[in-house]
Amino acid sequence: MTNPDQYRGPLAGLTVLDLTWVLSGPFASMVLTDLGAEVIKVERPPFGDVARTTGPYIGDWSSYFFSINRGKKSMVIDLKKPEGRELFLSLIEKADVVMENYTPGTMDKLGLGYDTLSNRNPRLIYAATSGFGRTGPDRDRPALDIIVQGMGGIMSITGEPGGPPVRPGISQGDITAGLYTAIGILAALHERERSGKGQMLDISMLDCQIAILENAFARYFATGEVPKPIGTRHPLATPFQAFLTKDGWIVVALSWGVENQWELFCATIGRPDLIDDPRFDTPGLRTKHHGELEPVLNDALRQKTTREWLRELDGIGLPCGPLNDIPSAAEHPQVKAREMLVDVEHPDGFSLRIADTPVKLGRTPGGIKGPPPALGEHTDEVLSRLSGLSAEEIASLRQAEVISGPLPSPVRRIQEHEAKLSSSGKPG
């Protein structure tokens, strides 16, 4: 279990009002939370962030929600009510950042768009993450991870040669947008130190896909050739891919500009005859003649186990590694030494092992500050501290259903609903 008092982090003292939901926005605010910011999820009644209902479950908790909302706070405000909007505006006055990942225009329709909020707090950083951004012909279209992965081109270059398009094994459309959102927020906060002014950040998931495919676009515009799927190998360097061994897989990557690396590799795998073959003399030639070279390398590397090859290739300084599945990666000594997977205890009596922040700061370390919040768990505390409301005022708002919380887990309601459908014989 991580010790919350151990981690103040470089963003300690930063207050973030987080209206984001599902993945792209919550991943961004998770980065800020792990680095010390106070992130307050402003959730909608009665179920809050829909990710709370996404399986697999541990008791009444979504492990999906748990992993990216650790250490945050939660309050429930009905922003469709005038009193709720005014309450939110009072919080804006004390906030450094507000985040949302709705379709563009949603916050404006609520009367809580950037212009309104910045008039209330000129130092506010307003971060909006959406599928296509606030401009262009697709601005009003909804988008999920796989939509922008498909539109951006990454699925067209992922998979085996001649095969169908393949979605990468993670929601990298969401996660990439989340990372760029966090980067943009930090950049805007730094600039605010000079100007004293806030600004708006407009992040498009599709833009982010184009940005991370920089090499594919550069190759296309340089050569006119359309990039295609090429399996695990690299389009510009060879060998730079995964190979089947006697008992598993190994990943090998020859570095650019390292003297004698090709020669040492050939000698180590028992194929010194390849050294003087003019077809394979340079990285470019090896890539050009990849179809002729790969079968030879495949045959050679199948002769020993992954462990044996790792020992021999490490001995000549060749970049290599095992191709791990998730359980193997979790048990890898390097991952353990870096303490990248930690157990986070929950008050309900269970713990979940999740990935910690990879940002290792020496003097002001970040880290997971605790479990995720119950829905509306911190409503009263936040309103009392940031808005200065009395217990009587908070009780009045709760009675008017402007605020609520803490609320029961929506997972339990779903499970109860499914149980009723099952007992009645009706399809779920």
Secondary structure, DSSP 8 states (H G I E B T S, - for coil): ---GGG---TTTT-EEEE---TTHHHHHHHHHHHTT-EEEEEE-TTT-SGGGG-SSEETTEEHHHHHHSTT-EEEEE-TTSHHHHHHHHHHHTT-SEEEE-S-TTHHHHTT-SHHHHHHH-TT-EEEEEESS-SSSTTTTS---HHHHHHHHTGGGGSSSTTS-----SS-HHHHHHHHHHHHHHHHHHHHHHHH---EEEEEEHHHHHHHHTHHHHHHHHHH-------TTS-SS-SSEEEEE-SSSEEEEE--TT-TTHHHHHHHHTT-GGGTT-GGGSSHHHHHHTHHHHHHHHHHHHTTS-HHHHHHHHHHTT--EEE---HHHHHH-HHHHHTT-EEEEEETTTEEEEEE------SSS-----S----TTTTHHHHHHHHS---HHHHHHHHHTTSEE-S---HHHHHHHHHHHHHHHT---
